[in-house]
Amino acid sequence: MVNEEAVFYSRVLTELTLSFHIIYATIGVGIPLMIMIAQWIGIKKNDHHYILLARRWARGYVITVAVGVVTGTAIGLQLSLLWPNFMELAGHIIALPLFMETFAFFFEAIFLGIYLYTWDRFENQKKHFMLLIPVAIGASFSAVFITIVNSFMNAPQGFDIQDGQLVNINPLLAMFNPAVPTKVSHVLTSAFMTCAFVLASIAAYRLLRGSRHVYHKKALFLTMKIGLIFSIATAVIGDFSGKFLAEYQPEKLAAAEWHLETGGNAPLILYGILDEDVVKYAIKIPFALSILAHSSPTAEVIGLDHFPKDETPPLYIHYLFDAMVTIGMITVLVALIYWIGTLKKWDFILSKWFNWLILLLGPLSILAIEAGWWLDEVGRQPWILRGIMKTSHAATTSGQVDLMLLLFTGLYIVLGIGSIVVLIRMFRKNTIEQELADQGLEKAGDYL
């Protein structure tokens, strides 16, 4: 028996938890690579500014990891409490990557602790750098394993159902489902891109606040260069994701693109509004949807007319797609201009208005991550396990989910505000100028 109120609150609470957690999870995946790159450059160039970049980033990273542990635990708890029927079914099939994700996190946490508390124990920075390798591997594989679970929900395989019973269960086949290559690669590259632009935003903010220390200029140059690389990679993988959707989840692609009727020569629709099944005020790029879906301008793309109304995703996901694509184009454009500008020595890239553009890239990248996940999860509706189990049949029938929603909302408010306050105080009381002076590394030439 379905409790519609419980289903609604379960969906709201899950969306709230994932939306909050994804910020810390993205930072948890991407920052270790940024630390590795900064410390490696510092070692190669014998540049104490890059070494200090790695050290300071690592301090802030620990705070976000701590919050991520709490929200990750909340997700695990809510899977069992809010979606018991789904866990009863899927737990027999996809439990392996859930266990491996926990192992990957502990692997990361152990070496992260050693790395942080041995800064002054190594005379050879290269040996200390080696501790970062398992940290970055553990962080990335945490994302890989949990994304495998999500991929399974979008493209379930590795089992059969006979007379209502699971048979022929193959956990490895379930893990390596068709959604894995595009989803895992997209999650990793977008995390690296987002973290690069978040760190670039911090450097731009310090420059806008009047600091002229070369440390911030180096931080900005490094992170914008990394951001450009991974924003382009994210866009390329996004193209492969479109081809995956066309083959395995055509209803999601059709809803995201307001492709109402099956047909060839399909245009890509950006923006606009949908008024009684009529698309108005949209930008239509001829043949682009056919190219995205099947690499041919005349290819037939399945439309929403191919699916029953009760199996069609909500059409507002089109706006999520627009937001994600628009932000992606902005990040590539601004980062490319900055990179070319540094090569050509254009003065305007040092101006306040351009630093404001860079400052906006961090928050915009986080919004793009959120929009992408909302698009993925809402676009799978009405299924929690596509083609097998609907969301309404997976939820709890408890009448206490509304209370849980209030309690977890309070928890996330405390965690969010708390982590921001701690990070601000941590770096406000220990400025880069003060830290360099304490180490006897401050030089007059360090100021622009």
C-alpha positions in Angstrom: 0.0 0.0 0.0 1.4 3.4 -1.0 1.4 6.3 1.5 1.5 9.3 -0.9 2.5 11.7 2.0 5.3 9.5 3.0 6.5 9.2 -0.6 6.5 13.0 -1.0 8.4 13.7 2.2 10.8 10.9 1.5 11.6 12.4 -1.9 12.0 15.9 -0.4 14.3 14.7 2.4 16.4 12.6 0.0 16.7 15.6 -2.4 17.7 17.9 0.4 20.3 15.5 1.7 21.8 14.8 -1.7 21.8 18.5 -2.6 23.7 19.4 0.6 26.0 16.4 0.5 27.0 16.8 -3.1 28.8 20.1 -2.3 31.0 18.5 0.3 31.4 15.3 -1.7 32.5 17.2 -4.8 35.1 19.1 -2.7 36.1 15.8 -1.2 36.8 14.3 -4.6 38.4 17.3 -6.3 40.6 19.0 -3.7 43.1 16.2 -3.2 44.1 16.5 -6.9 44.5 20.2 -6.5 46.8 19.7 -3.5 48.8 17.2 -5.4 49.4 19.4 -8.3 50.3 22.4 -6.2 52.8 20.5 -4.1 54.3 18.8 -7.1 54.9 22.1 -8.8 56.3 23.5 -5.6 58.8 20.6 -5.5 59.7 20.8 -9.1 60.2 24.6 -9.1 61.5 24.8 -5.6 58.8 27.4 -5.0 57.6 27.7 -1.4 54.4 29.5 -2.5 53.0 26.4 -4.2 54.1 24.3 -1.2 52.2 26.6 1.0 49.2 26.5 -1.3 49.1 22.7 -0.8 49.4 23.0 2.9 46.7 25.6 3.3 44.3 23.9 1.0 44.8 20.7 2.9 43.8 22.4 6.2 40.5 23.6 4.7 39.9 20.3 3.1 39.8 18.5 6.4 36.8 20.6 7.5 34.8 19.7 4.4 35.7 16.0 4.8 34.4 16.0 8.4 31.1 17.5 7.3 31.0 15.1 4.3 31.3 12.1 6.6 28.2 13.3 8.5 26.1 13.9 5.4 27.3 10.6 3.8 26.2 8.7 6.9 22.9 10.5 6.7 22.4 9.2 3.2 23.2 5.6 4.2 20.7 5.9 7.1 18.0 7.4 4.9 18.4 4.7 2.2 17.4 2.1 4.8 14.7 4.2 6.6 13.1 6.0 3.6 13.5 3.4 0.8 13.3 0.0 2.5 11.7 -1.8 -0.5 14.4 -0.6 -2.8 17.2 -1.7 -0.4 15.5 -5.0 0.1 15.7 -5.6 -3.7 18.9 -3.8 -4.7 20.8 -4.7 -1.5 21.2 -8.2 -2.7 22.7 -7.0 -6.0 24.6 -3.8 -5.6 25.9 -4.0 -2.0 29.5 -4.6 -3.1 30.3 -1.1 -4.4 28.6 0.3 -1.2 31.0 -1.6 0.9 34.0 -0.7 -1.4 33.0 3.0 -1.1 33.4 2.8 2.7 36.8 1.0 2.3 38.0 3.7 -0.2 37.0 6.5 2.3 38.9 4.9 5.2 41.9 4.3 2.9 41.8 8.1 2.0 41.3 9.2 5.7 44.2 7.2 7.1 46.7 8.6 4.6 45.2 12.1 4.9 45.8 12.1 8.6 49.4 10.9 8.2 49.9 13.6 5.5 48.6 16.4 7.6 50.6 15.5 10.8 53.9 14.9 9.1 54.4 18.2 7.3 57.5 19.0 9.5 58.7 15.4 9.8 60.0 15.1 6.3 63.1 16.9 5.1 62.5 15.5 1.7 59.3 17.0 0.3 59.1 14.3 -2.4 58.6 11.6 0.3 55.9 13.7 1.9 54.2 14.2 -1.5 53.9 10.4 -1.9 51.4 10.3 0.9 49.0 12.3 -1.3 48.8 9.6 -3.9 46.6 7.2 -1.8 44.6 10.2 -0.6 43.7 11.2 -4.1 43.1 7.6 -5.1 40.8 7.0 -2.2 38.9 10.2 -2.8 38.4 9.4 -6.5 37.4 5.8 -5.9 34.9 6.8 -3.3 33.2 8.8 -6.0 33.6 5.9 -8.5 31.9 3.3 -6.3 29.0 5.4 -5.2 28.4 6.5 -8.8 28.4 2.9 -9.8 25.4 2.4 -7.5 23.7 5.4 -9.1 24.5 4.0 -12.6 22.9 0.7 -11.6 19.7 2.6 -10.7 19.7 4.1 -14.2 20.7 1.0 -16.1 19.9 -2.1 -13.9 21.4 -5.4 -14.9 23.0 -8.5 -13.3 19.9 -10.3 -12.2 16.6 -11.8 -13.3 13.2 -11.7 -11.7 11.1 -14.9 -11.8 7.8 -15.2 -10.0 8.7 -12.2 -7.9 12.1 -13.6 -6.8 15.6 -12.5 -7.7 17.5 -15.2 -9.5 20.8 -15.3 -11.5 22.3 -12.5 -9.4 25.7 -11.4 -10.8 27.1 -8.5 -8.7 30.0 -7.8 -11.0 27.7 -7.5 -14.0 25.5 -5.2 -12.0 28.5 -3.0 -11.1 29.8 -2.7 -14.7 26.5 -1.6 -16.2 26.3 0.5 -19.4 25.9 3.8 -17.5 29.2 3.4 -15.6 31.7 4.8 -18.2 29.9 8.1 -18.9 28.6 8.7 -15.4 31.8 8.0 -13.5 34.0 10.0 -15.9 31.5 12.9 -15.9 31.4 12.9 -12.0 35.2 12.9 -11.7 35.9 15.6 -14.3 33.1 17.9 -13.1 34.4 17.5 -9.5 37.9 18.5 -10.6 36.6 21.4 -12.6 34.4 22.7 -9.8 37.1 22.5 -7.2 39.5 24.3 -9.5 37.1 27.2 -10.0 36.1 27.3 -6.3 39.8 27.8 -5.4 40.2 30.3 -8.3 37.2 32.2 -6.8 39.0 32.4 -3.4 42.1 33.8 -5.1 40.1 36.3 -7.1 38.3 37.4 -3.9 41.6 38.0 -2.1 42.8 40.1 -5.1 39.6 42.1 -5.1 40.0 42.7 -1.3 43.2 44.5 -2.1 45.9 41.8 -1.5 48.8 42.1 -4.0 50.7 39.1 -2.8 52.1 36.9 -5.6 50.8 33.9 -3.7 47.2 34.7 -4.8 48.3 35.4 -8.4 50.0 32.0 -8.5 46.9 30.3 -7.0 44.7 32.0 -9.6 46.9 31.1 -12.6 47.2 27.4 -11.5 43.5 26.9 -10.7 42.2 28.7 -13.8 44.5 26.5 -16.0 43.3 23.3 -14.3 39.7 24.6 -14.5 40.0 25.1 -18.3 41.3 21.6 -18.9 38.6 19.9 -16.9 35.7 22.1 -18.1 36.6 21.1 -21.7 36.8 17.5 -20.6 33.4 17.7 -18.9 31.9 19.2 -22.0 33.3 16.4 -24.2 32.1 13.7 -21.8 28.7 15.4 -21.7 28.5 14.7 -25.4 29.0 10.9 -24.7 26.4 11.2 -21.9 23.9 12.4 -24.5 24.6 9.4 -26.7 24.2 7.1 -23.7 20.8 8.6 -22.9 19.6 8.3 -26.5 20.3 4.6 -26.3 19.4 3.6 -22.7 17.2 6.4 -21.3 15.6 8.1 -24.3 12.7 9.3 -22.2 15.1 11.4 -20.1 16.8 12.9 -23.2 13.4 13.7 -24.8 12.1 15.3 -21.6 15.3 17.3 -21.1 15.1 18.6 -24.7 11.4 18.9 -25.0 11.6 16.6 -28.0 7.8 15.9 -28.1 7.6 13.8 -31.3 9.8 11.1 -32.6 11.6 12.2 -35.8 14.9 12.9 -37.6 16.7 16.2 -38.2 16.0 17.0 -34.5 17.0 20.5 -33.3 18.6 21.1 -29.9 16.2 23.3 -27.9 17.7 25.8 -25.4 15.7 28.0 -23.0 12.1 28.9 -24.0 8.8 27.9 -22.3 6.4 25.0 -22.9 2.8 26.1 -23.4 0.3 23.3 -23.9 2.8 21.1 -25.7 4.1 24.0 -27.8 7.6 25.3 -27.3 7.9 29.1 -27.4 10.7 31.6 -27.3 13.4 28.9 -27.5 16.7 28.9 -29.3 16.7 26.0 -31.7 20.0 24.7 -33.1 19.2 22.8 -36.2 20.1 19.1 -36.4 22.1 19.4 -33.1 20.0 16.9 -31.1 20.3 14.3 -33.8 24.1 14.9 -33.8 24.2 14.7 -30.0 22.2 11.6 -29.8 23.5 9.6 -32.8 26.3 11.6 -34.4 24.2 12.2 -37.6 22.3 15.3 -38.5 19.4 13.3 -39.9 19.2 10.6 -37.3 15.9 9.8 -35.7 15.6 10.7 -32.1 12.9 9.1 -29.9 10.4 11.6 -28.6 8.0 11.7 -25.6 5.2 10.4 -27.8 6.9 7.0 -27.6 6.2 6.7 -23.8 3.1 6.4 -21.6 2.3 9.6 -19.7 2.8 7.9 -16.4 6.4 6.9 -17.4 7.4 10.4 -18.6 9.9 12.4 -16.5 8.8 15.9 -15.3 9.4 18.3 -18.2 10.9 21.0 -15.9 14.2 19.1 -16.1 14.7 21.1 -19.4 15.5 24.1 -17.3 18.1 22.1 -15.3 19.7 21.0 -18.6 19.7 24.7 -19.7 21.4 25.8 -16.5 24.0 23.1 -16.6 24.9 23.8 -20.2 24.9 27.5 -19.9 27.2 27.5 -16.9 29.5 25.0 -18.6 29.8 27.4 -21.6 30.5 30.3 -19.3 33.3 28.5 -17.4 35.0 27.4 -20.6 34.8 30.9 -22.1 36.1 32.8 -19.1 38.9 30.3 -18.4 39.9 30.3 -22.1 40.0 34.1 -22.2 42.1 34.2 -19.0 44.6 31.6 -20.3 45.0 33.4 -23.6 45.2 36.7 -21.8 48.1 35.6 -19.7 49.9 34.4 -22.8 49.2 37.7 -24.7 49.6 39.8 -21.5 46.2 41.5 -21.9 45.8 44.0 -19.1 42.0 43.6 -18.7 42.4 40.1 -17.2 44.0 41.9 -14.1 41.0 44.3 -13.9 38.4 44.2 -11.1 35.5 43.4 -13.4 37.3 40.4 -14.8 38.2 39.2 -11.3 34.5 39.5 -10.4 33.8 37.2 -13.3 36.3 34.7 -12.0 34.8 35.1 -8.5 31.4 34.0 -9.9 32.8 30.8 -11.5 33.0 29.0 -8.1 29.4 29.4 -7.1 28.2 28.9 -10.7 30.2 25.6 -10.9 28.5 24.4 -7.7 25.1 25.3 -9.2 26.0 23.4 -12.3 26.8 20.3 -10.2 23.5 20.6 -8.4 21.6 21.1 -11.6 23.3 18.0 -13.1 22.4 15.8 -10.2 18.8 17.1 -10.1 18.6 16.4 -13.8 19.9 12.9 -13.3 17.6 12.0 -10.4 14.4 13.7 -11.4 14.9 12.7 -15.0 14.8 9.0 -13.9 11.3 9.5 -12.4 8.9 7.8 -12.0 11.5 5.0 -11.5 13.9 4.5 -8.6 15.2 1.5 -10.4 14.5 2.1 -14.1 12.0 -0.3 -15.6 11.9 -2.4 -12.4 10.6 -0.5 -9.4 8.8 2.8 -9.3 9.7 5.4 -6.6 6.2 5.3 -5.1 6.6 1.5 -4.5 10.1 1.8 -3.0 9.3 4.3 -0.2 8.4 3.8 3.4 4.8 3.9 4.7 5.8 5.6 7.9 4.0 8.7 9.0 7.0 10.2 10.7 9.0 11.3 7.6 7.9 14.9 8.0 9.5 15.1 11.4 12.7 13.5 10.0 12.7 16.3 7.4 12.6 19.0 10.0 15.3 17.4 12.1 17.7 16.8 9.2 17.0 20.3 7.9 18.2 21.7 11.3 21.2 19.5 11.1 22.2 20.7 7.7 21.8 24.4 8.7 24.1 23.8 11.7 26.7 21.9 9.6 26.6 24.4 6.7 26.9 27.6 8.9 29.4 25.9 11.2 31.7 24.8 8.4 31.7 28.2 6.8 32.4 30.0 10.1 35.3 27.6 11.0 36.9 28.0 7.5 36.6 31.8 7.6 38.1 32.0 11.1 40.8 29.5 10.3 42.2 31.5 7.4 41.4 35.0 8.8 43.5 34.4 11.8 46.3 32.8 9.8 46.9 34.9 6.7 49.3 34.0 4.0 51.5 37.0 4.9 51.6 36.0 8.6 52.4 32.4 7.8 55.3 33.3 5.4 56.7 35.7 8.0 56.5 33.0 10.7 58.5 30.6 8.5 61.0 33.3 7.6 60.0 33.1 3.9 58.5 36.6 3.4 60.2 38.7 0.7 59.7 42.2 -0.5 59.4 40.9 -4.1 56.4 38.8 -3.2 54.1 41.8 -3.7 52.8 42.8 -7.1 
